[in-house]
């Protein structure tokens, strides 16, 4: 038995409380986009935020803030650099 288990494919729920089932990447990404769109429609673009890690490289942190600003349309970006 492996000491860890990794997902090899996306898992989705068909309704709240239902069991997870395997899905294609296209279905999982479509559901993600639909969820992001529903949240921004209901609560505005600032309903999303990104929290980045100080142990990540500068390039990863840059990509995270660029994703938050350009894709999500949010300036809510924070990191644990102060710890």
N, C-alpha and C positions, 0 to 999 in steps of 0.2 A: 504494500500500500504506500502511495506517495505521501510525503509529509505535508503537501499542499495540494489544493485543487484549483484549477484555473478553468474559466469558462472558455469553451471553444466556439460558441456561437451565441448570438443574442437570445435573451429570454424576455417574453412579454406576458402581460396579464390581459385577459379579455374584458375583465371587469374588476372592480375593487374587491379585494379579498379572494379572488380566484387564484388557482394555482398557476405558477409560471409554466410557460410552454415555449419550446424552441420556435424561433422565427428567422426569416431571412434578414440579411443586413438591410435590404431595401425597405422591408416592412418596419424594422426597428427604427431606422433613420426617418422614415415618413412619420411615424408616431412621435418621434422626438420633435420634429419640426412642427407638427400639429400642436403639441403641448406647449412649445415655446410661443407659437402664434396665439394660442388661447390665453396664455398668461399675460402677454403684452397687450392683447386686446382688452382684457379685463382690468389690468392694473397699470398699463403704461410701460414704456421702455425701461424705466428705472426700477422695475420689479425684479430685475436680474442683477446679480453681482458676481464678481470673481474674486476668489481668495487664492493667492499664489504662495508658494513655499520659498522660504529664504535659502533652502538647500538646493533649489533648482538653479540651473545655469541662467546667466543673464539673457541668453537667447530664448529659453523657455518662458521666463518671466515677461520678456518683451512680447512674445507670441500670445501669451495669456491676456496682457493688457490690450494688445491690438485686436484680438478676438472680441473682448468685452466692448471696446469702443466701436469698431467697424462692423461687426456682425450683430452683436446684441444691442448696440446703440445705447450702452450704459457707461457712465463714468464711475460706477460703484466698483472700485478695484482696491483691494487691500492685500497686505502680505504680513507675514510674521517676522519681518526683518528687524523689528525693534526688540526682539527677545534674545 
